[in-house]
Amino acid sequence: MGFRNLVLLVLLMQAGPALSTSTMRCGHNIVELGDDTYKVLETCGEPASIYHRTKIVGSTLHHPRRTLDIEEYEEIQVEEWVYDFGRNRIRQSLLFENGRMVEINDLKRSR
């Protein structure tokens, strides 16, 4: 790979919409993947915004002779909390599934 292509690749990677991490600092405290909404709320305070949705996951098992189909589906409550720590700081998006934090993403900086 030539130098020009390498530079382009690095720039594209930096321009991505979000970077995933496993912890987030709130003042002098840290929250991490697996923490529940109550701990995050107590540690970090109210987020700037909260988005709610429901996700359905599961599968259907088909018997080869089609005499039996088994369907297993689960409804998961998903919340996305966005923290805005002020001017020129990285905003953070926290994703919760059934009340447990499963993902932390860095968003664009506030202006």
N, CA and C of each residue as an Amber inpcrd file, in Angstrom:
protein
   333
   0.8600000  -1.1750000   0.0000000   0.0000000   0.0000000   0.0000000
   0.9000000   1.2300000   0.0000000   0.6420000   2.1500000  -0.9100000
   1.4410000   3.3590000  -1.0000000   1.1480000   4.3280000   0.1390000
   2.0620000   5.2740000   0.3230000   1.9220000   6.2500000   1.4070000
   0.6300000   7.0460000   1.2750000   0.2780000   7.4540000   0.0590000
  -0.9360000   8.2370000  -0.1610000  -2.1770000   7.4360000   0.2510000
  -2.2320000   6.1580000  -0.1110000  -3.3650000   5.3110000   0.2630000
  -3.4290000   5.0990000   1.7690000  -2.2600000   4.9590000   2.3950000
  -2.2200000   4.7830000   3.8410000  -2.7580000   6.0230000   4.5550000
  -2.3640000   7.1920000   4.0980000  -2.8600000   8.4420000   4.6890000
  -4.3700000   8.5500000   4.5090000  -4.8600000   8.2130000   3.3270000
  -6.2930000   8.2580000   3.0600000  -7.0470000   7.2950000   3.9720000
  -6.5210000   6.0910000   4.1510000  -7.1490000   5.1050000   5.0240000
  -7.2200000   5.6110000   6.4620000  -6.1450000   6.1910000   6.9670000
  -6.1330000   6.7280000   8.3290000  -7.1580000   7.8450000   8.4720000
  -7.2470000   8.7350000   7.4920000  -8.2150000   9.8310000   7.5530000
  -9.6410000   9.3130000   7.5330000  -9.9230000   8.3050000   6.7230000
 -11.2580000   7.7360000   6.6770000 -11.6220000   7.0600000   7.9880000
 -10.6730000   6.3970000   8.6080000 -10.9380000   5.7430000   9.8870000
 -11.2460000   6.7750000  10.9670000 -10.5650000   7.9090000  10.9350000
 -10.8020000   8.9540000  11.9260000 -12.1170000   9.6710000  11.6900000
 -12.6180000   9.6530000  10.4700000 -13.8420000  10.3690000  10.1360000
 -15.0900000   9.5580000  10.4260000 -14.9440000   8.3470000  10.8990000
 -16.0920000   7.4890000  11.1830000 -17.0440000   8.1240000  12.1720000
 -18.3090000   7.6930000  12.1830000 -19.3170000   8.3300000  13.0140000
 -19.1380000   8.0940000  14.5070000 -18.5610000   6.9640000  14.8960000
 -18.4500000   6.6830000  16.3250000 -17.3130000   5.7040000  16.5720000
 -16.6860000   5.8550000  17.7320000 -15.6650000   4.9220000  18.1800000
 -16.1780000   4.2370000  19.4310000 -16.0830000   2.9290000  19.4470000
 -16.5870000   2.1780000  20.5910000 -15.5040000   2.0410000  21.6560000
 -15.9150000   2.0970000  22.9140000 -15.0070000   1.9360000  24.0400000
 -15.7350000   1.1390000  25.1180000 -15.0500000   0.7890000  26.2050000
 -15.6970000  -0.0250000  27.2420000 -15.9240000   0.7390000  28.5440000
 -15.4290000   1.9720000  28.6410000 -15.6480000   2.7870000  29.8390000
 -15.9420000   4.2260000  29.4430000 -16.5460000   4.9630000  30.3940000
 -16.7810000   6.3900000  30.1990000 -16.5250000   7.0850000  31.5220000
 -15.8080000   8.1960000  31.4520000 -15.5030000   8.9750000  32.6550000
 -16.5760000  10.0310000  32.8680000 -17.0800000  10.1110000  34.1020000
 -18.0260000  11.1480000  34.5220000 -17.3880000  11.8450000  35.7140000
 -16.7630000  12.9850000  35.4630000 -16.0330000  13.6630000  36.5370000
 -14.8720000  12.7930000  36.9800000 -14.8580000  12.4240000  38.2740000
 -13.7870000  11.5730000  38.8050000 -14.1810000  10.1020000  38.8370000
 -15.3760000   9.7800000  38.3720000 -15.8800000   8.4070000  38.4170000
 -15.9310000   7.8070000  37.0210000 -16.0240000   6.4710000  36.9780000
 -16.0680000   5.7540000  35.7050000 -17.2490000   4.7970000  35.7050000
 -17.9490000   4.7420000  34.5620000 -18.9680000   3.7100000  34.3440000
 -18.4360000   2.8020000  33.2390000 -18.9060000   1.5460000  33.2420000
 -18.3790000   0.5940000  32.2690000 -19.4700000  -0.3420000  31.7790000
 -19.1490000  -1.0700000  30.7170000 -20.0900000  -2.0290000  30.1570000
 -20.5620000  -2.9730000  31.2540000 -21.8490000  -3.2820000  31.2390000
 -22.4310000  -4.1540000  32.2520000 -23.1090000  -3.4000000  33.3820000
 -22.7750000  -2.1110000  33.5590000 -23.4350000  -1.3170000  34.6010000
 -24.9050000  -1.1370000  34.2450000 -25.7450000  -1.0110000  35.2830000
 -27.1720000  -0.8000000  35.0150000 -27.4910000   0.6940000  34.9440000
 -28.7070000   0.9950000  34.4920000 -29.1110000   2.3930000  34.2960000
 -29.0710000   3.1860000  35.5970000 -29.3790000   2.5410000  36.7210000
 -29.3860000   3.2480000  38.0040000 -27.9860000   3.7060000  38.3890000
 -26.9840000   2.8420000  38.1920000 -25.6090000   3.2170000  38.5260000
 -25.1280000   4.3500000  37.6230000 -25.4390000   4.2560000  36.3320000
 -25.0070000   5.3010000  35.4010000 -25.6800000   6.6300000  35.7360000
 -26.9610000   6.5940000  36.0310000 -27.6840000   7.8110000  36.3950000
 -27.1160000   8.4230000  37.6730000 -26.8110000   7.5890000  38.6500000
 -26.2370000   8.0670000  39.9110000 -24.8280000   8.6310000  39.7080000
 -24.0500000   8.0020000  38.8380000 -22.6610000   8.4050000  38.6230000
 -22.5390000   9.6130000  37.7050000 -23.3330000   9.6370000  36.6330000
 -23.1670000  10.6460000  35.5840000 -24.2630000  11.6990000  35.5450000
 -25.3580000  11.4790000  36.2480000 -26.4650000  12.4150000  36.1950000
 -27.3400000  12.1740000  34.9810000 -28.2750000  13.0920000  34.7420000
 -29.2230000  12.9800000  33.6370000 -28.5120000  13.1630000  32.3010000
 -28.8070000  12.3070000  31.3250000 -28.2470000  12.5100000  29.9870000
 -28.9500000  13.6670000  29.2810000 -28.3340000  14.1590000  28.2090000
 -28.9370000  15.2340000  27.4160000 -30.1900000  14.7380000  26.6970000
 -30.1860000  13.4610000  26.3020000 -31.3560000  12.8890000  25.6320000
 -31.3860000  11.3730000  25.8250000 -32.6050000  10.8330000  25.7360000
 -32.8150000   9.3910000  25.8450000 -33.7570000   8.9750000  24.7140000
 -33.3640000   7.9410000  23.9840000 -34.1820000   7.3960000  22.9090000
 -34.5620000   5.9640000  23.2700000 -35.8410000   5.6180000  23.1080000
 -36.3500000   4.2910000  23.4470000 -36.7720000   3.5520000  22.1770000
 -36.5260000   2.2430000  22.1650000 -37.0370000   1.3970000  21.0970000
 -37.0740000  -0.0480000  21.5980000 -37.7120000  -0.9000000  20.8380000
 -37.7910000  -2.3210000  21.1620000 -37.1320000  -3.0990000  20.0400000
 -36.3570000  -4.1030000  20.4140000 -35.6730000  -4.9460000  19.4440000
 -36.1610000  -6.3800000  19.6410000 -36.5000000  -7.0390000  18.5490000
 -36.9270000  -8.4350000  18.5990000 -35.7820000  -9.2960000  18.0650000
 -35.3410000 -10.2670000  18.8760000 -34.2940000 -11.1920000  18.4370000
 -34.7950000 -12.6160000  18.6230000 -34.3000000 -13.4990000  17.8070000
 -34.7060000 -14.8870000  17.9360000 -34.4640000 -15.6650000  16.6750000
 -35.0570000 -16.8510000  16.6440000 -34.8540000 -17.7230000  15.4940000
 -36.0170000 -18.7010000  15.3730000 -36.0840000 -19.3210000  14.2140000
 -37.0640000 -20.3690000  13.9700000 -36.3080000 -21.6340000  13.5860000
 -36.5960000 -22.7170000  14.2670000 -35.9800000 -24.0030000  13.9870000
 -36.9470000 -24.8310000  13.1630000 -36.5340000 -25.2200000  11.9630000
 -37.3820000 -26.0020000  11.0700000 -36.9550000 -27.4700000  11.0970000
 -37.9080000 -28.3430000  11.2780000 -37.6560000 -29.7790000  11.1930000
 -37.5500000 -30.1450000   9.7140000 -36.6400000 -31.0830000   9.3540000
 -36.4520000 -31.4140000   7.9380000 -37.7400000 -31.8360000   7.2230000
 -38.6440000 -32.5080000   7.9170000 -39.8910000 -32.9490000   7.2750000
 -41.0170000 -31.9430000   7.4650000 -40.6780000 -30.8190000   8.0910000
 -41.6260000 -29.7330000   8.3230000 -42.8400000 -30.1630000   9.1370000
 -42.6490000 -31.1200000  10.0140000 -43.7370000 -31.5190000  10.9020000
 -43.7270000 -30.6900000  12.1710000 -42.6010000 -29.9880000  12.3910000
 -42.4710000 -29.2220000  13.6210000 -41.6300000 -27.9810000  13.3620000
 -42.1540000 -26.8330000  13.6750000 -41.3960000 -25.5880000  13.6420000
 -41.4050000 -25.0000000  15.0430000 -40.2460000 -24.6400000  15.5310000
 -40.1390000 -24.0270000  16.8570000 -39.6350000 -22.6000000  16.6650000
 -40.3750000 -21.6760000  17.2060000 -39.9870000 -20.2690000  17.1230000
 -39.6500000 -19.7630000  18.5090000 -38.4800000 -19.1520000  18.6220000
 -38.0580000 -18.5370000  19.8810000 -37.7010000 -17.0800000  19.6100000
 -38.4910000 -16.1930000  20.1720000 -38.2410000 -14.7690000  19.9960000
 -38.2770000 -14.0800000  21.3550000 -37.4600000 -13.0500000  21.4680000
 -37.3850000 -12.3030000  22.7170000 -37.4680000 -10.8160000  22.3950000
 -38.2200000 -10.1000000  23.1970000 -38.3520000  -8.6580000  23.0440000
 -37.3600000  -7.9970000  23.9980000 -36.4880000  -7.1530000  23.4550000
 -35.4690000  -6.4820000  24.2580000 -35.7540000  -4.9760000  24.2550000
 -35.8050000  -4.3960000  25.4460000 -35.9950000  -2.9550000  25.5800000
 -34.6380000  -2.2730000  25.4230000 -34.5320000  -1.3760000  24.4550000
 -33.2790000  -0.6950000  24.1500000 -33.4340000   0.7910000  24.4600000
 -32.4430000   1.3420000  25.1530000 -32.3850000   2.7840000  25.4020000
 -31.0210000   3.2870000  24.9720000 -31.0120000   4.4210000  24.2960000
 -29.7590000   5.0910000  23.9610000 -29.7180000   6.4100000  24.7190000
 -28.7250000   6.5620000  25.5700000 -28.5430000   7.7950000  26.3280000
 -27.3840000   8.5590000  25.7020000 -27.5770000   9.8460000  25.4760000
 -26.5150000  10.6820000  24.9300000 -26.1190000  11.7070000  25.9810000
 -24.8190000  11.7130000  26.3040000 -24.2670000  12.6920000  27.2380000
 -23.4750000  13.7170000  26.4530000 -23.7400000  14.9990000  26.7320000
 -23.0300000  16.1040000  26.1050000 -22.2930000  16.8320000  27.2140000
 -20.9810000  16.6930000  27.2340000 -20.1820000  17.2590000  28.3180000
 -19.7060000  18.6750000  28.0380000 -20.3460000  19.3460000  27.0890000
 -20.0540000  20.7590000  26.8820000 -19.1800000  21.0250000  25.6720000
 -18.9480000  22.2880000  25.4980000 -18.2080000  22.7970000  24.3460000
 -16.8410000  22.1280000  24.2120000 -16.5620000  21.7120000  22.9670000
 -15.2650000  21.1200000  22.6150000 -14.9440000  19.8140000  23.3340000
 -15.9470000  19.1430000  23.8550000 -15.7320000  17.8240000  24.4670000
 -16.4840000  16.7880000  23.6490000 -16.0100000  15.5740000  23.6920000
 -16.6380000  14.4980000  22.9340000 -17.9550000  14.1070000  23.5950000
 -19.0190000  14.0390000  22.7750000 -20.2980000  13.5300000  23.2720000
 -20.2220000  12.0100000  23.3180000 -20.9440000  11.3990000  24.2340000
 -20.9280000   9.9530000  24.4110000 -22.3360000   9.4010000  24.2600000
 -22.4420000   8.2680000  23.6020000 -23.7000000   7.5580000  23.4530000
 -23.5830000   6.2360000  24.2040000 -24.5300000   5.9940000  25.1180000
 -24.5530000   4.7470000  25.8790000 -25.7600000   3.9430000  25.4260000
 -25.5660000   2.6810000  25.0980000 -26.6490000   1.8130000  24.6560000
 -26.9340000   0.7890000  25.7520000 -28.2080000   0.7490000  26.1770000
 -28.6470000  -0.1860000  27.2140000 -29.6170000  -1.1830000  26.6030000
 -29.4870000  -2.4500000  26.9750000 -30.4570000  -3.4760000  26.6020000
 -30.9820000  -4.0910000  27.8910000 -32.3070000  -4.0020000  28.0710000
 -32.9640000  -4.4780000  29.2970000 -32.2700000  -3.9450000  30.5490000
 -31.8860000  -2.6720000  30.5100000 -31.3500000  -2.0000000  31.6820000
 -29.8680000  -2.1620000  31.9270000 -29.1450000  -2.8750000  31.0790000
 -27.6960000  -3.0690000  31.2280000 -26.9650000  -2.4140000  30.0610000
 -25.8560000  -1.7100000  30.3810000 -25.0860000  -1.0340000  29.3520000
 -24.3100000  -2.0660000  28.5220000 -24.5270000  -2.0280000  27.1970000
 -23.8810000  -2.9840000  26.3080000 -22.9240000  -2.3250000  25.3140000
 -22.9640000  -0.9940000  25.2290000 -22.1100000  -0.3160000  24.2560000
 -21.9240000   1.1400000  24.6520000 -20.7080000   1.6430000  24.4510000
 -20.3720000   3.0560000  24.6600000 -19.7090000   3.5460000  23.3870000
 -20.1960000   4.6520000  22.8380000 -19.6230000   5.1880000  21.6000000
 -19.2820000   6.6550000  21.7760000 -18.1500000   7.0570000  21.1950000
 -17.7790000   8.4660000  21.1240000 -18.4510000   9.0570000  19.9010000
 -19.1180000  10.1890000  20.0790000 -19.7730000  10.8810000  18.9820000
 -18.9570000  12.1110000  18.6090000 -19.4730000  12.9110000  17.7010000
 -18.7930000  14.1430000  17.3030000 -18.7250000  15.1110000  18.4780000
 -17.7410000  15.9870000  18.4220000 -17.5960000  17.0070000  19.4690000
 -18.7120000  18.0380000  19.3710000 -19.0860000  18.5950000  20.5300000
 -20.0570000  19.6960000  20.5630000 -19.3930000  20.9510000  20.0240000
 -20.1950000  21.8310000  19.4990000 -19.6290000  23.1000000  18.9930000
 -20.2250000  24.2590000  19.7210000
